[in-house]
Amino acid sequence: MNESLEAMIGDFDGEEVMHAGAWVPEEVRATSRLTARAAVGGRFITSDYEQIVEGKVTFSGHGVYGHDDIGYSMYWFDSMSPAFTTPAKGKLRDGALIFENESAQGHG
């Protein structure tokens, strides 16, 4: 398994602050939970994410991360996107694995 992908495996809990803007009219505090596991014989990592506000899941997503001879890739699916997003390409930058993509929804 690729070391950069292997570092993503685990169960993670966190706290989030969504600042007032286009998505929410006023600041919202949430908790988050992410579980990432090796899949397909260790060739990929899958992750499941939930954002929880006042005890209710308000956003969820599923990621698939991989590495091959061409490089890193990430596929992301979530409860708010109107369509499938363009796969993000990843690069190692100063020891961090960074994914970027450009789609009709903008730059991510």
C-alpha positions as CSV (number, residue, x, y, z in Angstrom):
1,M,0.0,0.0,0.0
2,N,1.1,3.5,-0.7
3,E,2.4,5.2,2.5
4,S,0.6,8.5,1.9
5,L,-2.8,6.7,1.5
6,E,-2.1,4.4,4.4
7,A,-1.7,7.5,6.7
8,M,-5.4,8.3,6.0
9,I,-6.7,5.1,7.5
10,G,-8.5,5.5,10.8
11,D,-11.4,6.9,12.8
12,F,-11.4,10.6,13.3
13,D,-13.7,13.0,15.2
14,G,-13.6,16.7,15.0
15,E,-15.3,20.0,15.5
16,E,-16.3,22.4,12.7
17,V,-17.3,26.0,12.5
18,M,-19.3,27.1,9.4
19,H,-19.1,30.8,9.1
20,A,-22.0,32.9,8.0
21,G,-22.2,33.1,4.2
22,A,-23.9,31.6,1.1
23,W,-24.5,28.2,2.8
24,V,-25.6,29.3,6.2
25,P,-27.1,32.7,7.3
26,E,-25.3,32.6,10.7
27,E,-22.4,30.7,12.2
28,V,-23.0,27.1,12.9
29,R,-20.9,24.7,15.0
30,A,-20.9,21.0,14.2
31,T,-19.1,17.8,15.1
32,S,-17.8,15.6,12.4
33,R,-16.9,11.9,12.1
34,L,-14.8,10.3,9.4
35,T,-13.9,6.6,9.0
36,A,-11.4,5.6,6.4
37,R,-10.4,2.0,5.5
38,A,-8.3,0.1,3.0
39,A,-10.3,-1.5,0.2
40,V,-9.7,-3.7,-2.8
41,G,-6.6,-5.4,-1.4
42,G,-5.1,-2.2,-0.2
43,R,-5.1,-0.5,-3.6
44,F,-7.7,2.1,-2.5
45,I,-8.9,3.9,0.6
46,T,-12.6,4.5,1.1
47,S,-13.9,7.1,3.6
48,D,-17.3,7.9,5.0
49,Y,-17.9,11.3,6.5
50,E,-20.8,12.8,8.6
51,Q,-21.3,16.3,9.8
52,I,-23.7,16.5,12.8
53,V,-25.5,19.6,14.0
54,E,-27.7,19.4,17.1
55,G,-27.7,15.6,17.1
56,K,-28.7,15.3,13.4
57,V,-26.6,14.4,10.4
58,T,-26.8,17.5,8.1
59,F,-24.2,16.5,5.5
60,S,-22.6,13.2,4.5
61,G,-20.0,12.1,2.0
62,H,-18.1,9.2,0.6
63,G,-14.6,9.3,-0.8
64,V,-12.5,6.9,-2.8
65,Y,-8.7,7.6,-2.9
66,G,-6.2,5.7,-5.1
67,H,-2.7,5.7,-6.4
68,D,-1.3,4.3,-9.6
69,D,1.5,4.9,-12.1
70,I,-0.1,8.2,-13.2
71,G,-0.5,9.6,-9.7
72,Y,-3.1,10.1,-6.9
73,S,-6.8,10.4,-7.5
74,M,-9.9,11.2,-5.4
75,Y,-13.5,10.6,-6.2
76,W,-16.0,12.4,-3.9
77,F,-19.8,11.9,-3.6
78,D,-21.9,13.8,-1.1
79,S,-25.5,14.6,0.0
80,M,-25.4,18.2,-1.4
81,S,-23.7,18.0,-4.8
82,P,-26.1,18.2,-7.7
83,A,-24.0,15.8,-9.8
84,F,-20.9,13.7,-9.7
85,T,-17.8,15.8,-9.4
86,T,-14.7,15.6,-11.6
87,P,-12.1,13.4,-10.0
88,A,-9.5,15.3,-8.2
89,K,-5.8,14.7,-8.9
90,G,-3.4,14.6,-6.0
91,K,0.2,15.5,-5.5
92,L,2.7,15.3,-2.6
93,R,3.6,18.8,-1.6
94,D,6.0,19.3,1.4
95,G,5.0,16.0,2.9
96,A,1.2,16.6,2.5
97,L,-1.1,14.9,0.0
98,I,-3.0,17.7,-1.7
99,F,-6.0,17.0,-4.0
100,E,-7.3,19.7,-6.4
101,N,-10.0,19.8,-9.1
102,E,-11.9,22.1,-11.3
103,S,-15.6,21.6,-12.2
104,A,-18.8,23.5,-12.9
105,Q,-19.1,23.9,-9.2
106,G,-15.8,25.7,-9.0
107,H,-12.2,25.0,-7.8
108,G,-11.7,22.6,-4.9
